[in-house]
Amino acid sequence: MPDLMRIAEEVEATKKPRILTRHKKTIAVVMPVEPAPLPKKQEAIEETLALAGSWSDLDWDEMEKSLDRIRHESKPTPPLEL
């Protein structure tokens, strides 16, 4: 079925469906497929792992002092009402 394979590869490349006809009658439609999205949990894990080491070039003592200063300079967030 090399012809069908060629059509399938064309649909994949162009991302446009192909209508297959015989004697002016539609007999099949070949549709492009989208890859299944990653489950949200897996996506979150991959994004988190991508952050590993992103602050490794920073001096921890200096960073800790900066974060502490920001925490004390910032106005507290009001409590949530449910």
Beta strands, then each sheet from edge to edge (+ up, - down):
strand 1: 18-22
strand 2: 25-30
sheet 1: 1+ 2-
end
